[in-house]
Amino acid sequence: GDIVFQMSRSRQSPLIAAATVSPWTHCGIVVRKPDGLYVLEASSTVKLTPWEEWKKRGRGAYAALKRYSDDDVRIDCEKYLGQPYDLEFKFDNGKMYCSELVYVIYRDQFGVELCAPRPVSDYVTVGMDDAMRSRGIEPDQLVVAPSDLFASPLLH
């Protein structure tokens, strides 16, 4: 149930970093299975990625970890696996982006809102109009960024 953050090497990572003024551009949830640690993440689809593989994909193979509770948290991840990645960053459309996945799991499974969704216009999107328009991202749509989760006072 720990939440991990990294500086992604994806093509959209520089835009996310600029918009959120944060290096944290990707996140997921650590899942312990009998054969080791995995990260539940939304990338091309929602999937379980072995921890070492996930960590190596980030810039400098560096990751930060935050925790909601000192108790073990059991995540029901089966219902999310295989969902496609959400390039539009919209809630409740049958697709998931990384920080939406983390936010929705904690909200739906534990009744915890780790942070408040914010309108896209709250972020620094100067010069990103074409990129946003091509993906169908609206300035007033609500989103949760990895940086919002990282700054949550509910995580330590």
Phi and psi in degrees as a GROMACS rama.xvg file:
@    title "Ramachandran Plot"
@    xaxis  label "Phi"
@    yaxis  label "Psi"
@TYPE xy
-65.4577  147.808  ASP-2
-104.08  128.553  ILE-3
-114.556  146.418  VAL-4
-127.807  147.07  PHE-5
-148.03  167.304  GLN-6
-94.6538  101.699  MET-7
-68.9053  156.545  SER-8
-101.314  10.9157  ARG-9
-66.7399  163.315  SER-10
-65.8655  -29.0531  ARG-11
-86.1622  -9.8352  GLN-12
-56.0572  -45.5196  SER-13
-61.1224  -34.5026  PRO-14
-68.5994  -41.8988  LEU-15
-64.6551  -43.6565  ILE-16
-61.1229  -43.1349  ALA-17
-66.687  -43.7166  ALA-18
-67.0166  -37.2716  ALA-19
-97.429  -6.4265  THR-20
51.6696  49.7225  VAL-21
-150.532  146.32  SER-22
-76.9238  -15.7294  PRO-23
-80.9685  104.538  TRP-24
-116.65  -0.665401  THR-25
-150.989  148.386  HIS-26
-151.626  166.507  CYS-27
-164.388  -175.44  GLY-28
-119.832  131.583  ILE-29
-73.8808  131.292  VAL-30
-125.021  127.614  VAL-31
-95.4836  125.753  ARG-32
-120.372  164.752  LYS-33
-54.3288  -29.6528  PRO-34
-97.1887  9.57515  ASP-35
138.161  -168.925  GLY-36
-95.3529  141.623  LEU-37
-132.224  164.664  TYR-38
-118.383  122.997  VAL-39
-80.1322  117.457  LEU-40
-140.647  157.967  GLU-41
-106.69  110.503  ALA-42
-125.553  -102.653  SER-43
-71.2769  -36.4751  SER-44
-142.343  174.772  THR-45
-79.391  124.866  VAL-46
-152.494  166.916  LYS-47
-99.0991  120.342  LEU-48
-112.189  131.313  THR-49
-53.7094  138.914  PRO-50
-50.2521  -52.2042  TRP-51
-61.2222  -39.7275  GLU-52
-63.9201  -44.5778  GLU-53
-61.1217  -47.1406  TRP-54
-62.1409  -41.407  LYS-55
-66.3381  -24.1208  LYS-56
-72.7  -19.8666  ARG-57
-80.6466  158.963  GLY-58
-61.2073  127.657  ARG-59
70.0706  10.8629  GLY-60
51.6127  35.6041  ALA-61
-106.755  139.94  TYR-62
-141.428  150.893  ALA-63
-114.194  147.862  ALA-64
-123.216  137.283  LEU-65
-129.623  153.957  LYS-66
-131.661  139.62  ARG-67
-84.563  -44.5096  TYR-68
-134.651  149.294  SER-69
-77.1156  -12.2756  ASP-70
-82.918  154.205  ASP-71
-63.4807  135.298  ASP-72
-112.679  125.211  VAL-73
-94.3239  124.578  ARG-74
-103.095  128.559  ILE-75
-89.811  97.636  ASP-76
-99.3159  -10.747  CYS-77
-56.3151  -40.443  GLU-78
-71.0646  -13.4309  LYS-79
-97.2114  -24.899  TYR-80
-57.3936  134.875  LEU-81
89.7035  -10.7201  GLY-82
-64.1971  140.556  GLN-83
-70.4836  158.683  PRO-84
-71.3406  143.553  TYR-85
-103.006  96.0743  ASP-86
-69.9656  -17.2003  LEU-87
-90.0373  -8.38055  GLU-88
53.912  46.2154  PHE-89
-108.606  145.492  LYS-90
-80.3299  152.726  PHE-91
55.0779  43.9329  ASP-92
-121.391  15.6624  ASN-93
80.308  4.47699  GLY-94
-126.752  161.207  LYS-95
-136.256  141.157  MET-96
-107.567  165.561  TYR-97
-55.8119  -52.8034  CYS-98
-74.0464  -26.0502  SER-99
-63.62  -43.333  GLU-100
-57.2413  -49.1307  LEU-101
-62.2995  -48.5725  VAL-102
-58.4396  -48.5371  TYR-103
-65.57  -41.2581  VAL-104
-62.1739  -47.6793  ILE-105
-67.0106  -37.6225  TYR-106
-66.6398  -50.0851  ARG-107
-79.3274  -36.2161  ASP-108
-90.7203  -24.3213  GLN-109
-126.218  -2.87425  PHE-110
67.7895  26.1779  GLY-111
-113.635  122.85  VAL-112
-96.2955  103.276  GLU-113
-64.4918  -29.4853  LEU-114
-159.443  168.267  CYS-115
-91.9798  131.118  ALA-116
-58.6558  145.666  PRO-117
-125.453  152.542  ARG-118
-67.4389  146.746  PRO-119
-52.9126  -34.861  VAL-120
-64.186  -13.5161  SER-121
-72.4367  -18.5684  ASP-122
-93.2543  169.345  TYR-123
-86.5103  93.4058  VAL-124
-109.822  18.2755  THR-125
-58.4096  129.443  VAL-126
81.2145  5.01784  GLY-127
-108.482  10.6267  MET-128
-56.282  -46.2567  ASP-129
-64.4799  -44.7274  ASP-130
-62.4391  -42.385  ALA-131
-67.3614  -44.6276  MET-132
-62.2512  -41.1721  ARG-133
-65.1995  -23.7392  SER-134
-98.2891  -6.02941  ARG-135
79.5644  25.1238  GLY-136
-88.5297  124.256  ILE-137
-100.302  143.919  GLU-138
-59.4676  -28.1116  PRO-139
-94.2912  -2.43371  ASP-140
-72.8777  145.589  GLN-141
-85.2608  137.396  LEU-142
-139.665  165.082  VAL-143
-126.932  122.991  VAL-144
-97.4295  156.173  ALA-145
-52.6303  -37.7672  PRO-146
-64.3424  -32.404  SER-147
-65.2167  -43.9755  ASP-148
-64.9499  -43.932  LEU-149
-59.4485  -36.1087  PHE-150
-83.7494  -2.53844  ALA-151
-58.8058  128.223  SER-152
-69.926  -10.1466  PRO-153
-82.0519  -10.4314  LEU-154
-107.409  145.903  LEU-155
